[in-house]
Amino acid sequence: MVAYSYQPMFVPPIERGLKTPPGPRPKRQTIRARGKRRHARPGEELQLYTGMRTKHCRLIGRARCTSVRGIKIAFRKTWRRDWVRIYGGGHKHEIIDRPDILNGFAQRDGFDDWCALRRFWAQKHKNVRDFEGLLIEWEPL
C-alpha cells in the first residue's frame, strides 16, 4: 500500500473523485516526481491523506491505482505554447497541446483550468520550465 499526501485545496476534488458516480470535477490523478521511494503500481491500494507528518493528518480516502505513466510537462513563456506528454504504461503516447485539452487535463488534476495549474506550479516549483515524472491515476475502491 502506498500513501500520498495532498494540500488542503485538493481535498474536495479528491473526495468527489472517490464517489461513484463522481461529483463535478473529480480528482483521480496525481503528478509526482520520481524519487527514492517507490510509487504505486497498477492494482495496488492507495491511501490518500492531507497533512501527513503533522498533527493535522487526516485520511481523505482509499483508492485503487489504475495506471502509472511517465509524464513530461513543458511550461513556456506563454501558456498557449505549453504542452504535456504522457507515455508508457501500455498506453499510446499522448501529446496535449491545445488550450481546451490542457484545461481538461488540469481539471482532472483538481484545478479550475490550465492557468490555475500553471500558477500553482510556478509558486511551488520555482524556476522549473520542464518537469518529468509520473502520472498516477486511480479509481474508488
MDTraj code that builds the backbone (N, CA, C; nanometers):
import mdtraj as md
import numpy as np

residues = "MET VAL ALA TYR SER TYR GLN PRO MET PHE VAL PRO PRO ILE GLU ARG GLY LEU LYS THR PRO PRO GLY PRO ARG PRO LYS ARG GLN THR ILE ARG ALA ARG GLY LYS ARG ARG HIS ALA ARG PRO GLY GLU GLU LEU GLN LEU TYR THR GLY MET ARG THR LYS HIS CYS ARG LEU ILE GLY ARG ALA ARG CYS THR SER VAL ARG GLY ILE LYS ILE ALA PHE ARG LYS THR TRP ARG ARG ASP TRP VAL ARG ILE TYR GLY GLY GLY HIS LYS HIS GLU ILE ILE ASP ARG PRO ASP ILE LEU ASN GLY PHE ALA GLN ARG ASP GLY PHE ASP ASP TRP CYS ALA LEU ARG ARG PHE TRP ALA GLN LYS HIS LYS ASN VAL ARG ASP PHE GLU GLY LEU LEU ILE GLU TRP GLU PRO LEU".split()
xyz = np.array([
    [0.0849, -0.1171, 0.0000],
    [0.0000, 0.0000, 0.0000],
    [0.0898, 0.1239, 0.0000],
    [0.0534, 0.2218, -0.0802],
    [0.1291, 0.3466, -0.0916],
    [0.0408, 0.4612, -0.0440],
    [0.1010, 0.5544, 0.0290],
    [0.0273, 0.6707, 0.0798],
    [0.0780, 0.7971, 0.0116],
    [-0.0148, 0.8852, -0.0236],
    [0.0190, 1.0155, -0.0811],
    [-0.0479, 1.1237, 0.0020],
    [0.0204, 1.2347, 0.0163],
    [-0.0326, 1.3472, 0.0928],
    [-0.0650, 1.4619, -0.0021],
    [-0.1730, 1.5330, 0.0293],
    [-0.2196, 1.6426, -0.0555],
    [-0.2424, 1.7677, 0.0265],
    [-0.2269, 1.8801, -0.0376],
    [-0.2567, 2.0074, 0.0260],
    [-0.4087, 2.0181, 0.0440],
    [-0.4523, 2.0977, 0.1425],
    [-0.5964, 2.1102, 0.1703],
    [-0.6814, 2.1488, 0.0498],
    [-0.6271, 2.2271, -0.0422],
    [-0.7053, 2.2695, -0.1588],
    [-0.7507, 2.1519, -0.2458],
    [-0.6808, 2.0377, -0.2369],
    [-0.7144, 1.9225, -0.3197],
    [-0.8130, 1.8267, -0.2532],
    [-0.8433, 1.8471, -0.1257],
    [-0.9313, 1.7540, -0.0541],
    [-1.0703, 1.7453, -0.1183],
    [-1.1416, 1.8570, -0.1439],
    [-1.2749, 1.8445, -0.2055],
    [-1.2747, 1.7729, -0.3412],
    [-1.1817, 1.8047, -0.4352],
    [-1.1846, 1.7298, -0.5618],
    [-1.1534, 1.5810, -0.5444],
    [-1.0646, 1.5476, -0.4490],
    [-1.0352, 1.4062, -0.4248],
    [-1.1582, 1.3369, -0.3684],
    [-1.2251, 1.4011, -0.2715],
    [-1.3469, 1.3415, -0.2145],
    [-1.4526, 1.3196, -0.3216],
    [-1.4679, 1.4152, -0.4144],
    [-1.5650, 1.3974, -0.5244],
    [-1.5235, 1.2797, -0.6127],
    [-1.3928, 1.2641, -0.6351],
    [-1.3430, 1.1562, -0.7198],
    [-1.3538, 1.0189, -0.6571],
    [-1.3656, 1.0126, -0.5246],
    [-1.3766, 0.8833, -0.4566],
    [-1.5195, 0.8313, -0.4525],
    [-1.6132, 0.9116, -0.5001],
    [-1.7538, 0.8691, -0.5037],
    [-1.7837, 0.8029, -0.6374],
    [-1.8818, 0.7140, -0.6356],
    [-1.9274, 0.6511, -0.7587],
    [-2.0764, 0.6742, -0.7707],
    [-2.1259, 0.7468, -0.8683],
    [-2.0501, 0.8204, -0.9686],
    [-1.9833, 0.9430, -0.9068],
    [-1.8770, 0.9906, -0.9707],
    [-1.8040, 1.1040, -0.9144],
    [-1.8840, 1.2335, -0.9237],
    [-1.8535, 1.3246, -0.8334],
    [-1.9132, 1.4579, -0.8385],
    [-1.8473, 1.5395, -0.9487],
    [-1.8828, 1.6678, -0.9605],
    [-1.8239, 1.7521, -1.0643],
    [-1.6754, 1.7753, -1.0395],
    [-1.5990, 1.7746, -1.1445],
    [-1.4538, 1.7976, -1.1421],
    [-1.3814, 1.7115, -1.0388],
    [-1.3904, 1.5799, -1.0527],
    [-1.3230, 1.4927, -0.9571],
    [-1.1722, 1.4863, -0.9833],
    [-1.0947, 1.4708, -0.8798],
    [-0.9507, 1.4491, -0.8929],
    [-0.9269, 1.3006, -0.8768],
    [-0.8766, 1.2379, -0.9824],
    [-0.8451, 1.0957, -0.9800],
    [-0.7057, 1.0709, -1.0364],
    [-0.6184, 1.1686, -1.0185],
    [-0.4812, 1.1534, -1.0650],
    [-0.3905, 1.2442, -0.9838],
    [-0.2623, 1.2128, -0.9862],
    [-0.1629, 1.2967, -0.9213],
    [-0.0363, 1.2957, -1.0053],
    [0.0342, 1.4054, -1.0046],
    [0.1607, 1.4184, -1.0749],
    [0.2695, 1.4188, -0.9689],
    [0.3640, 1.3277, -0.9794],
    [0.4692, 1.3141, -0.8788],
    [0.6053, 1.3011, -0.9443],
    [0.7067, 1.3526, -0.8748],
    [0.8446, 1.3374, -0.9201],
    [0.8902, 1.1944, -0.8928],
    [0.9775, 1.1457, -0.9761],
    [1.0413, 1.0178, -0.9471],
    [1.1369, 1.0420, -0.8311],
    [1.1511, 0.9469, -0.7459],
    [1.2379, 0.9656, -0.6310],
    [1.2890, 0.8333, -0.5782],
    [1.3445, 0.8383, -0.4595],
    [1.3998, 0.7184, -0.3977],
    [1.2901, 0.6237, -0.3514],
    [1.1795, 0.6802, -0.3079],
    [1.0695, 0.5961, -0.2594],
    [0.9869, 0.5417, -0.3752],
    [0.9385, 0.4210, -0.3574],
    [0.8605, 0.3546, -0.4605],
    [0.7216, 0.4172, -0.4697],
    [0.6760, 0.4347, -0.5922],
    [0.5401, 0.4835, -0.6161],
    [0.4459, 0.3647, -0.6334],
    [0.3196, 0.3957, -0.6405],
    [0.2169, 0.2926, -0.6565],
    [0.2354, 0.2186, -0.7882],
    [0.1801, 0.0981, -0.7894],
    [0.1760, 0.0173, -0.9107],
    [0.0297, -0.0124, -0.9410],
    [-0.0040, -0.0307, -1.0691],
    [-0.1439, -0.0623, -1.1016],
    [-0.1942, -0.1814, -1.0207],
    [-0.3154, -0.1662, -0.9676],
    [-0.3777, -0.2701, -0.8870],
    [-0.3576, -0.2518, -0.7378],
    [-0.2601, -0.1737, -0.6969],
    [-0.2348, -0.1526, -0.5546],
    [-0.3341, -0.0545, -0.4941],
    [-0.3577, -0.0715, -0.3650],
    [-0.4431, 0.0211, -0.2917],
    [-0.3619, 0.1444, -0.2539],
    [-0.4253, 0.2605, -0.2648],
    [-0.3642, 0.3874, -0.2259],
    [-0.4356, 0.4420, -0.1040],
    [-0.3602, 0.5049, -0.0177],
    [-0.4172, 0.5819, 0.0914],
    [-0.3906, 0.7283, 0.0591],
    [-0.4955, 0.8086, 0.0576],
    [-0.4856, 0.9498, 0.0214],
    [-0.5069, 1.0326, 0.1484],
    [-0.4064, 1.1096, 0.1857],
    [-0.4072, 1.1868, 0.3098],
    [-0.3935, 1.3353, 0.2821],
    [-0.4257, 1.4139, 0.3813],
    [-0.3880, 1.5545, 0.3852],
    [-0.3159, 1.5762, 0.5177],
    [-0.2143, 1.6594, 0.5160],
    [-0.1411, 1.6933, 0.6374],
    [-0.0547, 1.5826, 0.6942],
    [-0.0056, 1.4909, 0.6107],
    [0.0815, 1.3853, 0.6631],
    [0.2024, 1.4466, 0.7329],
    [0.2491, 1.3771, 0.8333],
    [0.3639, 1.4197, 0.9136],
    [0.3362, 1.5459, 0.9941],
    [0.2088, 1.5744, 1.0188],
    [0.1696, 1.6854, 1.1052],
    [0.0620, 1.6360, 1.2010],
    [0.0300, 1.7153, 1.3008],
    [-0.0765, 1.6763, 1.3940],
    [-0.2147, 1.6879, 1.3296],
    [-0.2213, 1.7459, 1.2101],
    [-0.3483, 1.7618, 1.1388],
    [-0.3696, 1.6533, 1.0329],
    [-0.2913, 1.5465, 1.0393],
    [-0.3009, 1.4383, 0.9413],
    [-0.4410, 1.3778, 0.9424],
    [-0.4957, 1.3580, 0.8206],
    [-0.6298, 1.3019, 0.8070],
    [-0.6371, 1.2185, 0.6798],
    [-0.6942, 1.1012, 0.6912],
    [-0.7161, 1.0164, 0.5750],
    [-0.8337, 1.0716, 0.4954],
    [-0.8104, 1.1043, 0.3685],
    [-0.9184, 1.1506, 0.2807],
    [-0.9980, 1.0293, 0.2335],
    [-0.9263, 0.9245, 0.1957],
    [-0.9920, 0.8035, 0.1486],
    [-0.8927, 0.7058, 0.0890],
    [-0.9454, 0.5956, 0.0408],
    [-0.8646, 0.4913, -0.0210],
    [-0.9108, 0.4735, -0.1653],
    [-0.8166, 0.4338, -0.2493],
    [-0.8465, 0.4134, -0.3907],
    [-0.7587, 0.3010, -0.4441],
    [-0.7849, 0.2592, -0.5674],
    [-0.7023, 0.1581, -0.6326],
    [-0.6319, 0.2226, -0.7511],
    [-0.5013, 0.2045, -0.7565],
    [-0.4211, 0.2581, -0.8672],
    [-0.4596, 0.1856, -0.9966],
    [-0.4893, 0.2622, -1.1006],
    [-0.5262, 0.2041, -1.2294],
    [-0.4172, 0.2182, -1.3340],
    [-0.3301, 0.3178, -1.3165],
    [-0.2304, 0.3443, -1.4194],
    [-0.1162, 0.4274, -1.3622],
    [0.0043, 0.3946, -1.4045],
    [0.1223, 0.4757, -1.3735],
    [0.1949, 0.4962, -1.5060],
    [0.2013, 0.6203, -1.5481],
    [0.2646, 0.6519, -1.6766],
    [0.3632, 0.7655, -1.6576],
    [0.4609, 0.7705, -1.7448],
    [0.5543, 0.8819, -1.7440],
    [0.4845, 1.0072, -1.7933],
    [0.5328, 1.1221, -1.7458],
    [0.4759, 1.2492, -1.7891],
    [0.5872, 1.3522, -1.8027],
    [0.5770, 1.4338, -1.9036],
    [0.6672, 1.5478, -1.9194],
    [0.5798, 1.6697, -1.9441],
    [0.6039, 1.7745, -1.8665],
    [0.5284, 1.8990, -1.8811],
    [0.6268, 2.0080, -1.9188],
    [0.5942, 2.0812, -2.0235],
    [0.6786, 2.1925, -2.0690],
    [0.6021, 2.3225, -2.0504],
    [0.6538, 2.4057, -1.9613],
    [0.5958, 2.5380, -1.9370],
    [0.6764, 2.6391, -2.0185],
    [0.6102, 2.7108, -2.1053],
    [0.6776, 2.8081, -2.1907],
    [0.6395, 2.9491, -2.1485],
    [0.6911, 3.0486, -2.2191],
    [0.6662, 3.1880, -2.1788],
    [0.5184, 3.2228, -2.1809],
    [0.4459, 3.1672, -2.2735],
    [0.3018, 3.1898, -2.2790],
    [0.2319, 3.0549, -2.2651],
    [0.1236, 3.0506, -2.1878],
    [0.0558, 2.9238, -2.1622],
    [0.0032, 2.8608, -2.2900],
    [-0.0173, 2.9374, -2.3923],
    [-0.0691, 2.8815, -2.5183],
    [0.0357, 2.7979, -2.5919],
    [0.1598, 2.8004, -2.5425],
    [0.2646, 2.7174, -2.6035],
    [0.3077, 2.6029, -2.5130],
    [0.2457, 2.5907, -2.3963],
    [0.2758, 2.4810, -2.3052],
    [0.2309, 2.3491, -2.3684],
    [0.2870, 2.2401, -2.3225],
    [0.2419, 2.1081, -2.3663],
    [0.2703, 2.0047, -2.2584],
    [0.1968, 1.8944, -2.2672],
    [0.2120, 1.7810, -2.1773],
    [0.2257, 1.6564, -2.2642],
    [0.3238, 1.5720, -2.2296],
    [0.3384, 1.4435, -2.2993],
    [0.3226, 1.3337, -2.1952],
    [0.2318, 1.2403, -2.2209],
    [0.2083, 1.1268, -2.1320],
    [0.2473, 1.0015, -2.2104],
    [0.3252, 0.9151, -2.1473],
    [0.3769, 0.7995, -2.2206],
    [0.3913, 0.6781, -2.1289],
    [0.4011, 0.5610, -2.1917],
    [0.4270, 0.4377, -2.1186],
    [0.3024, 0.3757, -2.0580],
    [0.3261, 0.2732, -1.9763],
    [0.2173, 0.2055, -1.9076],
    [0.1252, 0.1282, -2.0008],
    [0.1744, 0.0885, -2.1176],
    [0.0916, 0.0142, -2.2110],
    [-0.0029, 0.1023, -2.2913],
    [0.0020, 0.2341, -2.2678],
    [-0.0838, 0.3264, -2.3406],
    [-0.0050, 0.3918, -2.4541],
    [-0.0763, 0.4358, -2.5528],
    [-0.0165, 0.5103, -2.6616],
    [0.0317, 0.6463, -2.6087],
    [0.1397, 0.6967, -2.6636],
    [0.1865, 0.8301, -2.6255],
    [0.0765, 0.9320, -2.6533],
    [0.0647, 1.0259, -2.5647],
    [-0.0398, 1.1275, -2.5753],
    [0.0253, 1.2646, -2.5618],
    [0.0025, 1.3506, -2.6594],
    [0.0526, 1.4877, -2.6532],
    [-0.0680, 1.5791, -2.6330],
    [-0.0605, 1.6605, -2.5300],
    [-0.1676, 1.7556, -2.5003],
    [-0.1097, 1.8946, -2.5209],
    [-0.1581, 1.9648, -2.6227],
    [-0.1007, 2.0966, -2.6510],
    [-0.2045, 2.2014, -2.6924],
    [-0.3311, 2.1636, -2.6957],
    [-0.4358, 2.2614, -2.7267],
    [-0.4934, 2.3152, -2.5968],
    [-0.5273, 2.4446, -2.5907],
    [-0.5794, 2.5032, -2.4668],
    [-0.6981, 2.4294, -2.4066],
    [-0.7934, 2.3848, -2.4897],
    [-0.9103, 2.3161, -2.4343],
    [-0.8727, 2.1819, -2.3720],
    [-0.7780, 2.1112, -2.4320],
    [-0.7356, 1.9824, -2.3782],
    [-0.6471, 2.0025, -2.2553],
    [-0.5633, 2.1067, -2.2545],
    [-0.4840, 2.1392, -2.1353],
    [-0.5771, 2.1719, -2.0179],
    [-0.6840, 2.2453, -2.0464],
    [-0.7811, 2.2767, -1.9404],
    [-0.8440, 2.1491, -1.8841],
    [-0.8804, 2.0561, -1.9702],
    [-0.9382, 1.9293, -1.9250],
    [-0.8408, 1.8491, -1.8407],
    [-0.7149, 1.8466, -1.8824],
    [-0.6121, 1.7770, -1.8044],
    [-0.5987, 1.8403, -1.6662],
    [-0.5933, 1.9726, -1.6597],
    [-0.5800, 2.0436, -1.5318],
    [-0.7007, 2.0172, -1.4419],
    [-0.8192, 2.0113, -1.4999],
    [-0.9392, 1.9849, -1.4204],
    [-0.9363, 1.8438, -1.3623],
    [-0.8837, 1.7467, -1.4374],
    [-0.8713, 1.6108, -1.3842],
    [-0.7710, 1.6057, -1.2692],
    [-0.6852, 1.7069, -1.2608],
    [-0.5861, 1.7127, -1.1528],
    [-0.6304, 1.8044, -1.0385],
    [-0.7554, 1.8508, -1.0418],
    [-0.8095, 1.9267, -0.9294],
    [-0.8047, 2.0779, -0.9422],
    [-0.7710, 2.1293, -1.0593],
    [-0.7640, 2.2739, -1.0818],
    [-0.8839, 2.3208, -1.1637],
    [-0.9108, 2.4507, -1.1590],
    [-1.0197, 2.5067, -1.2395],
    [-0.9862, 2.5031, -1.3879],
    [-0.8599, 2.5293, -1.4218],
    [-0.8161, 2.5312, -1.5611],
    [-0.6636, 2.5256, -1.5656],
    [-0.6082, 2.5272, -1.6876],
    [-0.4639, 2.5172, -1.7057],
    [-0.3906, 2.6361, -1.6432],
    [-0.4460, 2.7547, -1.6519],
    [-0.3803, 2.8723, -1.5942],
    [-0.3656, 2.8581, -1.4426],
    [-0.4646, 2.7987, -1.3764],
    [-0.4569, 2.7768, -1.2315],
    [-0.3480, 2.6741, -1.1995],
    [-0.3404, 2.5672, -1.2789],
    [-0.2337, 2.4691, -1.2587],
    [-0.0981, 2.5347, -1.2786],
    [-0.0858, 2.6142, -1.3811],
    [0.0402, 2.6826, -1.4125],
    [0.0831, 2.7769, -1.2996],
    [-0.0118, 2.8530, -1.2439],
    [0.0185, 2.9426, -1.1310],
    [0.0648, 2.8637, -1.0092],
    [-0.0069, 2.7554, -0.9784],
    [0.0292, 2.6693, -0.8662],
    [0.1706, 2.6149, -0.8852],
    [0.1981, 2.5668, -1.0046],
    [0.3288, 2.5083, -1.0346],
    [0.4392, 2.6130, -1.0182],
    [0.4160, 2.7341, -1.0662],
    [0.5160, 2.8411, -1.0550],
    [0.5431, 2.8768, -0.9093],
    [0.4406, 2.8722, -0.8252],
    [0.4579, 2.9032, -0.6825],
    [0.5320, 2.7923, -0.6094],
    [0.5027, 2.6688, -0.6413],
    [0.5589, 2.5547, -0.5686],
    [0.6919, 2.5056, -0.6240],
    [0.7160, 2.5296, -0.7506],
    [0.8366, 2.4788, -0.8167],
    [0.9064, 2.5940, -0.8877],
    [0.9738, 2.6753, -0.8133],
    [1.0403, 2.7943, -0.8680],
    [1.1373, 2.7569, -0.9807],
    [1.1333, 2.8343, -1.0870],
    [1.2277, 2.8224, -1.1986],
    [1.2244, 2.6878, -1.2708],
    [1.1142, 2.6167, -1.2635],
    [1.1040, 2.4901, -1.3357],
    [1.0268, 2.5152, -1.4643],
    [1.0961, 2.4991, -1.5754],
    [1.0293, 2.5147, -1.7046],
    [0.9852, 2.3811, -1.7599],
    [1.0613, 2.2769, -1.7315],
    [1.0269, 2.1424, -1.7765],
    [1.0253, 2.0502, -1.6555],
    [0.9261, 1.9642, -1.6503],
    [0.9145, 1.8683, -1.5413],
    [0.8974, 1.7301, -1.6019],
    [0.9670, 1.6337, -1.5469],
    [0.9498, 1.4962, -1.5903],
    [0.9284, 1.4099, -1.4670],
    [0.8221, 1.3316, -1.4679],
    [0.7896, 1.2493, -1.3527],
    [0.6880, 1.1429, -1.3878],
    [0.5925, 1.1221, -1.2964],
    [0.4920, 1.0177, -1.3138],
    [0.3517, 1.0745, -1.3004],
    [0.2606, 1.0207, -1.3784],
    [0.1176, 1.0490, -1.3677],
    [0.0541, 0.9217, -1.3121],
    [0.0008, 0.9314, -1.1898],
    [-0.0584, 0.8174, -1.1226],
    [-0.2100, 0.8388, -1.1200],
    [-0.2840, 0.7428, -1.1735],
    [-0.4290, 0.7544, -1.1810],
    [-0.4932, 0.6469, -1.0934],
    [-0.6137, 0.6762, -1.0426],
    [-0.6817, 0.5820, -0.9542],
    [-0.8306, 0.5835, -0.9780],
    [-0.8975, 0.4855, -0.9142],
    [-1.0424, 0.4766, -0.9129],
    [-1.0858, 0.4447, -0.7700],
    [-1.2095, 0.4747, -0.7352],
    [-1.2563, 0.4410, -0.5998],
    [-1.2532, 0.2903, -0.5766],
    [-1.2392, 0.2511, -0.4523],
    [-1.2437, 0.1071, -0.4172],
    [-1.3866, 0.0560, -0.4263],
])
top = md.Topology()
chain = top.add_chain()
for i, resn in enumerate(residues, 1):
    res = top.add_residue(resn, chain, resSeq=i)
    for name in ("N", "CA", "C"):
        top.add_atom(name, md.element.get_by_symbol(name[0]), res)
traj = md.Trajectory(xyz[None], top)
